[in-house]
């Protein structure tokens, strides 16, 4: 009988409860892992776990990356005894601090060949863009242990897609706001050293050459003026 190597992330409850398989926070994960192992007529073995109420750095996931680093050392033409399964990638990101999500995502991508989640059933670098947005933002809802009827699954998919669109739109808005802020700051600095200057002179001159909008293109007079006006209007609303 083959071995199905599993990883658990405990995010609440007692820290030092043994065995870890008896931890209340592990039960849903164990159900998912055991169910899939049984489908392959394999024996489930929990090889490691981490306890982290909040993930702020790699120090909070020492055991996960120790196993993944071990797996990375195995030649690609050999069976990898360190490949592990997790019930859901999103479990990691739900408790990850926003400022660390990008670093964690990139690190997991580097080890994508050695960890598979059972919800997506594929390496991290093959997950769809909409689902990726939800996972990284920690917004992918926890999957129920037992599937319901098809109509419910369709509703879940539609809800996930809608949530992904909201997150994506919010991300684009944030990027646009940051680009506009950089433009306004550069314009303010330009005015300090060029009395009587106007925005057209700024945007068409050398001072704005290094500035880009949220799409990576050069600002035009109209788009730049519109962005600054919108930024100023939003600032007044927040007062």
C-alpha positions in Angstrom: 0.0 0.0 0.0 1.4 3.4 -1.0 1.7 6.3 1.5 -0.3 9.6 1.1 1.9 12.2 2.8 -0.2 15.0 4.4 0.5 18.4 5.9 -1.7 20.2 8.5 -2.0 23.8 9.5 -3.4 24.4 12.9 -4.6 28.0 13.4 -6.5 27.8 16.7 -7.0 25.8 19.9 -4.2 24.4 22.1 -0.7 24.6 20.7 0.8 21.5 22.2 -2.0 18.9 21.9 -0.7 15.4 21.0 -1.2 13.5 18.9 -1.9 16.2 16.3 -4.5 14.0 14.7 -6.6 14.4 17.7 -6.6 18.2 17.5 -10.1 19.7 16.9 -8.7 22.1 14.3 -7.3 19.2 12.3 -10.5 17.3 11.9 -11.7 18.9 8.7 -8.3 18.6 7.1 -8.0 15.0 8.1 -11.3 14.1 6.7 -10.4 15.6 3.3 -6.9 13.9 3.3 -8.2 10.5 4.4 -11.0 10.6 1.9 -8.7 11.2 -1.0 -6.1 8.7 0.3 -8.8 6.0 0.4 -9.6 6.8 -3.3 -6.1 5.8 -4.2 -6.0 2.9 -1.8 -3.2 4.6 0.1 -2.4 5.0 3.7 -2.5 8.6 5.1 0.6 9.7 7.0 0.7 13.2 8.5 4.4 14.0 8.0 4.5 17.4 9.6 2.3 20.4 10.6 2.6 24.0 11.7 0.8 25.9 14.4 0.2 29.6 13.4 -2.7 31.8 14.5 -1.3 34.5 12.2 1.3 34.0 9.4 3.6 37.1 9.2 6.9 35.5 8.0 8.4 32.2 7.0 9.3 31.7 10.7 5.6 30.9 11.2 5.7 28.0 8.7 9.1 26.3 9.5 8.0 22.7 9.1 6.2 23.3 5.8 9.2 24.8 4.1 11.6 22.4 5.7 9.8 19.5 3.9 9.4 21.5 0.7 13.2 22.3 0.7 13.9 18.6 1.2 11.7 17.8 -1.8 13.5 20.3 -3.9 16.8 18.5 -3.4 15.5 15.3 -5.0 16.5 14.9 -8.7 13.5 15.4 -11.0 14.0 12.0 -12.6 13.5 10.2 -9.3 10.4 9.5 -7.2 10.0 12.2 -4.7 9.4 10.9 -1.2 8.8 14.4 0.2 5.9 15.5 -2.0 3.1 16.5 0.3 -0.7 17.1 0.1 -2.7 19.9 1.8 -6.4 20.1 1.9 -6.7 23.6 0.6 -4.1 26.3 -0.4 -6.5 29.0 0.8 -6.1 27.7 4.4 -2.6 29.2 4.4 -3.7 32.6 3.1 -6.7 33.1 5.3 -4.5 33.7 8.3 -1.6 35.4 6.4 -0.9 39.1 7.0 -1.7 41.1 3.9 1.9 42.4 3.7 3.3 38.9 3.6 0.9 37.3 1.1 3.0 38.1 -2.0 6.2 36.7 -0.5 4.4 33.5 0.6 2.8 33.1 -2.8 6.1 33.4 -4.6 7.8 31.0 -2.2 5.0 28.4 -2.8 5.3 28.9 -6.5 9.0 28.0 -6.3 7.9 24.7 -4.7 4.8 24.2 -6.8 6.0 20.8 -8.0 6.2 19.4 -4.5 2.9 20.4 -2.9 -0.7 19.7 -4.1 -3.9 20.8 -2.6 -6.9 18.5 -2.8 -9.4 21.2 -3.4 -7.8 22.4 -6.7 -6.1 19.1 -7.5 -3.3 20.7 -9.3 0.0 22.6 -8.7 -0.3 26.2 -7.6 1.0 27.5 -10.9 -1.8 25.9 -12.8 -4.7 27.3 -10.8 -7.0 29.6 -12.7 -6.6 33.4 -12.5 -9.9 34.0 -10.8 -9.2 31.4 -8.1 -5.7 32.7 -7.7 -7.1 36.1 -6.8 -9.3 34.6 -4.2 -6.6 32.4 -2.7 -4.1 35.2 -2.4 -6.6 37.6 -0.8 -7.6 34.9 1.7 -11.2 35.2 0.5 -11.8 31.7 -1.0 -14.5 30.2 1.3 -13.7 27.1 3.2 -15.0 24.0 1.4 -17.5 21.9 3.2 -16.4 18.3 4.0 -19.3 16.7 2.1 -20.5 18.0 -1.3 -24.1 18.9 -1.7 -26.2 18.8 -4.9 -25.1 20.3 -8.2 -27.1 23.4 -7.9 -25.3 24.4 -4.8 -21.9 23.7 -6.5 -23.0 26.1 -9.3 -23.9 28.7 -6.7 -20.6 28.3 -5.0 -18.8 28.8 -8.3 -20.8 31.8 -9.2 -20.2 33.3 -5.7 -16.4 32.7 -6.1 -16.3 34.3 -9.5 -18.2 37.4 -8.2 -15.9 37.6 -5.3 -12.9 37.3 -7.5 -14.2 40.1 -9.7 -14.7 42.3 -6.6 -11.2 41.7 -5.3 -9.7 42.2 -8.8 -11.6 45.5 -9.2 -10.5 46.7 -5.7 -6.9 45.8 -6.6 -7.1 47.8 -9.8 -8.6 50.8 -8.0 -5.8 50.7 -5.4 -3.1 50.5 -8.1 -4.7 53.4 -10.0 -4.9 55.5 -6.8 -1.2 54.9 -6.0 -0.3 55.9 -9.6 -2.3 59.1 -9.3 -0.7 59.9 -5.9 2.8 59.5 -7.4 1.7 61.8 -10.3 0.3 64.4 -7.9 3.4 64.4 -5.7 5.6 64.8 -8.7 3.5 67.7 -10.0 3.5 69.4 -6.6 7.3 69.2 -6.5 7.5 70.5 -10.1 5.3 73.6 -9.1 7.6 74.4 -6.2 10.6 74.8 -8.5 8.7 76.3 -11.5 6.5 79.3 -10.4 3.7 80.0 -12.8 3.9 76.6 -14.5 0.8 74.6 -15.3 -0.1 71.0 -15.6 0.2 70.8 -19.4 3.8 72.1 -19.2 4.5 69.5 -16.5 3.0 66.5 -18.2 4.5 67.3 -21.6 7.9 68.0 -20.2 10.8 66.0 -18.9 9.5 66.0 -15.3 6.8 63.5 -16.1 8.8 61.1 -18.3 9.4 58.5 -15.7 5.8 58.4 -14.5 3.3 55.7 -15.6 -0.4 55.1 -15.0 -1.7 51.9 -13.5 -1.6 50.2 -16.9 2.1 51.0 -17.4 1.6 53.7 -20.0 2.7 57.3 -20.1 0.2 59.8 -18.7 -1.5 62.0 -21.1 -2.7 65.5 -20.3 -6.4 64.5 -20.1 -5.9 61.2 -18.2 -3.4 62.8 -15.7 -5.7 65.8 -15.0 -8.7 63.5 -14.6 -6.7 61.2 -12.2 -5.6 64.1 -10.0 -9.1 65.6 -9.9 -10.5 62.2 -8.9 -7.9 61.9 -6.2 -8.6 65.3 -4.8 -12.4 64.6 -4.8 -11.9 61.4 -2.9 -9.7 63.1 -0.4 -12.4 65.7 0.3 -15.0 62.9 0.8 -12.8 61.3 3.4 -12.5 64.5 5.5 
